[in-house]
Amino acid sequence: MPQAVTPREIRRRIRSIKNTAQITRAMEMVAASRMRRAQQAVLAARPYAERIRAMLGDLAAMTSPQEEMRAFPLLQRRPIRRIQLILVTADRGLAGALNTNVIRRAVDFITRERSEPIENFDIVAVGRKGRDFLVRYGWPMIAEFTRVSDRPSLEAVRPIAELATQDFVNGRVDAVFVVYTHFINTLRQEPRVLQLLPIEPPEGTGAISDYFFEPDPVTVLEALLPRFIEMQLYRVLLEAAASEHSARMVAMRNATQNALDLVAELTLTYNKARQAQITREVSEIAAGANALGALQ
C-alpha cells in the first residue's frame, strides 16, 4: 500500500508551490511591461506600413506601361517552382501555444494549404524555437536569425530582407512567404501567412496624383520597393513581439492562478491530516490514561 503523506511533506510542497507562484507572478509583471511597449510599437507602425503600401500602389499605377514594369525585379511574377519560407517564432518558451501554433501553420502551408504541393522549398528561421524545430526534424534551413524577435529594429531586419531579395532576384526562389503571429489583442493572436515576394502592389488610390516626383515616378518606385520589403518584415517582427509578450503574460497569469489553487487544496489536505494526527494523539493519551487507571 502507498505510504500516507505526512503533514511535514505537505508543508514542504506548499512552500515549493508558493515559491513557484512568486516566480510566475514576477514573470507575468515583466511580460506585461514588455507587452505594453510592444503594443505601442506595433500600433504606431501599422499606419506607416499601410501608407507606404498605398503609395506603392499609386506609383505602380503611374508607371503603368508593362515594358517599364518589367524593369522592377521585385514585381516580376513567374511560375512557382521553389519557395522560401521565413518562419518567425520566439526565442523563448513559456508563452502557451504561441510557438506551436505558428510552426503548425507553417507546416500546413507547405503540406496542405496550397493548391499544388510544394516539393522544393527553403526555410529561414527567425527565432530559436523555430530553429530548434527545423533542426530536430531535418527540414531544409538555409539561415537562422536569433535575438531579433524580442525587441526588433530595422538594423536586425535588413539582413533578412537582403537574403530574401537576393534569392528572389537571382532566381534561386520564385516566391517568398512569411509565417508569423499577428497581434489582435491581449488574449488573441493569430498565425498568418504573408506573401513577401513578388510584391503585389494594391490598386492605386490616386491620392498622390497631384504630386511631382524628382527625378520621376519610376526612380522613386525603384527606391521604394526595397524599403517596402524592409518595412513589411519590420512590421511582422513587431506583431510577433507583441503576440509573444501577450501570450507569455496570459500563460504566467494562468500558471500563478493554478499554483494558488493547488496551494488551497494542499492547505485543506494539510489541515485534515493535522486534525487526524491530533485526534490520534488524543486517543492514544486517553487510552494510556485508561490503562493506568485499570492498573491502579
C-alpha positions as a printed Julia matrix, in Angstrom:
296×3 Matrix{Float64}:
  0.0    0.0     0.0
  1.22   3.53   -0.74
  2.64   5.33    2.27
  0.49   8.15    3.64
  1.77  11.68    3.09
  2.82  13.3     6.34
  1.93  16.9     7.29
  5.62  17.81    7.05
  5.76  16.68    3.41
  2.57  18.63    2.64
  4.07  21.78    4.19
  7.18  21.3     2.08
  5.06  21.05   -1.08
  3.08  24.14   -0.13
  6.27  26.17    0.34
  7.62  24.96   -3.0
  4.43  25.83   -4.89
  4.25  29.26   -3.23
  7.81  29.95   -4.41
  6.8   28.91   -7.93
  3.79  31.22   -7.79
  6.05  34.12   -6.81
  8.29  33.41   -9.81
  5.39  33.18  -12.27
  3.85  36.36  -10.85
  7.14  38.2   -11.38
  7.38  36.85  -14.94
  3.81  37.99  -15.56
  4.67  41.53  -14.45
  7.78  41.62  -16.66
  5.81  40.32  -19.65
  3.06  42.89  -19.03
  5.6   45.72  -19.04
  7.2   44.49  -22.26
  3.78  43.85  -23.79
  2.75  47.48  -23.36
  5.86  48.71  -25.15
  5.43  46.13  -27.91
  1.77  47.03  -28.39
  2.6   50.71  -28.69
  5.29  49.94  -31.25
  3.09  47.75  -33.43
  0.16  50.18  -33.3
  2.49  53.01  -34.3
  3.97  51.0   -37.19
  0.7   49.9   -38.76
 -0.35  53.31  -40.2
  3.1   53.81  -41.73
  3.05  50.35  -43.28
 -0.42  50.94  -44.71
  0.59  54.34  -46.08
  3.74  53.06  -47.75
  1.7   50.25  -49.3
 -0.85  52.74  -50.65
  1.95  54.88  -52.07
  3.41  51.81  -53.72
  0.08  51.16  -55.44
 -0.18  54.76  -56.67
  3.38  54.73  -58.04
  2.82  51.39  -59.75
 -0.32  52.8   -61.39
  1.62  55.87  -62.6
  4.35  53.68  -64.16
  1.77  51.55  -65.92
  3.47  50.53  -69.19
  4.33  46.84  -68.97
  7.75  47.46  -70.51
  8.63  49.7   -67.57
  7.18  47.3   -65.0
  9.49  44.54  -66.23
 12.42  46.7   -65.1
 11.47  46.05  -61.46
 12.68  42.56  -60.48
 10.78  42.6   -57.19
  7.45  42.9   -59.05
  8.02  40.14  -61.58
  5.78  37.1   -61.3
  6.87  33.71  -62.6
  5.78  30.08  -62.19
  6.44  28.95  -58.64
  8.83  26.0   -58.62
 10.67  26.79  -55.41
  9.71  28.99  -52.48
 11.42  30.48  -49.48
  9.56  30.48  -46.17
 10.55  32.85  -43.36
  9.37  31.29  -40.1
  9.08  33.83  -37.27
  8.95  32.35  -33.77
 10.05  33.41  -30.3
 13.47  32.85  -28.79
 11.97  31.63  -25.52
  9.13  29.43  -24.39
  6.64  29.81  -21.54
  4.24  31.52  -23.94
  1.47  28.95  -24.1
  0.77  27.53  -27.54
  2.18  30.55  -29.41
  5.21  28.86  -30.98
  3.38  25.58  -31.56
  0.58  27.32  -33.46
  2.84  29.28  -35.8
  5.0   26.22  -36.52
  1.89  24.16  -37.23
  0.65  26.88  -39.6
  3.96  26.79  -41.48
  3.81  23.01  -41.82
  0.2   23.16  -43.01
  1.06  25.86  -45.54
  3.8   23.74  -47.06
  1.98  20.42  -47.0
 -1.75  21.11  -47.36
 -2.88  24.71  -47.77
 -1.66  25.42  -51.3
 -3.47  24.1   -54.37
 -0.26  22.5   -55.62
  2.06  20.63  -53.24
  5.38  22.36  -52.56
  8.24  19.95  -53.08
 11.13  22.42  -53.29
 11.41  24.96  -50.51
 13.91  26.62  -48.21
 13.22  27.91  -44.72
 14.76  30.87  -42.94
 14.33  30.58  -39.16
 13.82  33.79  -37.19
 13.78  32.78  -33.54
 15.25  29.87  -31.6
 12.05  27.87  -31.25
 11.58  27.63  -34.99
 15.25  26.83  -35.49
 15.12  24.04  -32.92
 12.07  22.54  -34.63
 13.74  22.6   -38.05
 16.94  21.04  -36.72
 15.06  18.35  -34.78
 13.02  17.17  -37.77
 15.59  17.79  -40.5
 13.75  20.46  -42.5
 15.81  22.41  -45.08
 17.02  25.51  -43.22
 19.35  27.85  -45.09
 19.76  30.6   -42.47
 18.86  31.44  -38.9
 18.43  34.73  -37.08
 18.06  34.8   -33.3
 17.72  37.54  -30.68
 15.78  39.76  -33.09
 12.16  38.94  -32.22
 12.08  40.36  -28.67
 12.86  44.0   -29.47
 13.09  44.21  -33.29
 14.85  47.01  -35.1
 15.43  47.95  -38.73
 19.11  47.05  -38.38
 18.1   43.5   -37.42
 15.59  43.32  -40.29
 17.93  44.34  -43.11
 19.97  41.09  -43.29
 16.74  39.07  -43.51
 15.35  41.37  -46.2
 18.6   41.28  -48.19
 18.71  37.48  -48.09
 15.13  37.15  -49.35
 15.57  39.85  -52.0
 18.81  38.45  -53.39
 17.48  34.9   -53.59
 14.38  36.12  -55.42
 16.19  38.46  -57.82
 18.82  35.82  -58.65
 16.09  33.3   -59.47
 17.0   30.89  -56.69
 13.4   31.04  -55.45
 10.23  32.11  -57.22
  8.31  33.4   -54.19
  8.97  34.35  -50.59
  6.41  33.92  -47.81
  6.47  34.86  -44.13
  4.69  32.87  -41.41
  4.23  34.9   -38.26
  1.8   35.58  -35.4
 -0.48  38.56  -35.96
 -1.37  40.54  -32.84
 -5.12  41.14  -32.46
 -5.47  41.83  -28.75
 -4.03  40.7   -25.44
 -6.0   37.46  -25.43
 -5.93  36.67  -29.14
 -3.01  36.14  -31.51
 -3.45  34.58  -34.95
 -0.83  32.75  -37.08
 -0.81  34.18  -40.61
  0.97  33.74  -43.92
  2.14  36.84  -45.81
  3.48  36.87  -49.35
  6.59  39.0   -49.31
  7.85  38.47  -52.87
  6.9   39.08  -55.59
  5.38  42.32  -54.36
  1.72  42.67  -55.19
  1.0   46.41  -55.21
 -2.58  47.32  -54.34
 -4.85  49.27  -56.62
 -3.83  52.91  -56.82
 -5.97  55.33  -54.84
 -4.97  58.43  -56.75
 -4.08  60.19  -53.51
 -0.67  61.31  -54.8
 -1.63  62.02  -58.4
 -1.19  65.79  -57.85
  2.41  65.47  -56.67
  5.53  65.95  -58.76
  8.32  63.41  -58.4
 12.01  64.07  -58.8
 13.53  62.74  -60.84
 10.49  60.64  -61.93
  7.96  58.09  -60.54
  9.95  55.15  -61.94
 13.08  56.1   -59.98
 11.06  56.73  -56.83
  9.33  53.37  -57.16
 12.67  51.62  -57.67
 13.96  53.12  -54.43
 10.71  52.43  -52.58
 10.46  48.69  -53.31
 13.42  47.53  -51.11
 12.23  49.89  -48.38
  8.79  48.33  -48.62
 10.24  44.84  -48.09
 12.14  46.02  -45.0
  9.04  47.72  -43.61
  6.92  44.62  -44.13
  9.41  42.46  -42.26
  9.8   45.07  -39.53
  6.03  45.16  -39.01
  5.92  41.35  -38.95
  8.56  41.22  -36.2
  6.7   43.87  -34.2
  3.49  41.86  -34.49
  5.32  38.73  -33.38
  6.91  40.51  -30.41
  3.59  41.91  -29.21
  1.99  38.49  -29.6
  4.82  36.79  -27.69
  4.67  39.1   -24.69
  0.87  38.98  -24.58
  0.83  35.18  -24.72
  3.53  34.92  -22.05
  1.7   37.31  -19.73
 -1.52  35.29  -20.04
  0.34  31.99  -19.6
  2.13  33.21  -16.47
 -1.12  34.58  -15.06
 -2.78  31.2   -15.57
  0.22  29.43  -14.03
  0.07  31.7   -10.96
 -3.64  31.08  -10.53
 -3.18  27.32  -10.89
 -0.44  27.4    -8.27
 -2.64  29.32   -5.84
 -5.49  26.87   -6.4
 -3.14  23.98   -5.72
 -1.91  25.67   -2.54
 -5.52  25.99   -1.35
 -6.13  22.3    -1.99
 -2.93  21.27   -0.24
 -3.75  23.53    2.71
 -7.1   21.8     3.1
 -5.37  18.41    2.9
 -2.8   19.56    5.45
 -5.49  20.7     7.87
 -7.3   17.36    7.57
 -4.07  15.41    8.09
 -3.13  17.59   11.07
 -6.59  17.16   12.58
 -6.39  13.4    12.14
 -2.96  13.37   13.75
 -4.18  15.39   16.75
 -7.22  13.12   17.13
 -4.99  10.05   17.03
 -2.62  11.5    19.63
 -5.53  12.42   21.94
 -6.94   8.92   21.53
 -3.57   7.41   22.43
 -3.28   9.62   25.53
 -6.82   8.7    26.62
 -6.13   5.0    26.07
 -2.92   5.26   28.12
 -4.73   7.04   30.93
 -7.43   4.4    30.97
 -4.78   1.67   31.08
 -3.05   3.29   34.03
 -6.39   3.66   35.84
 -7.14  -0.03   35.35
 -3.77  -0.98   36.8
 -4.42   1.04   39.89
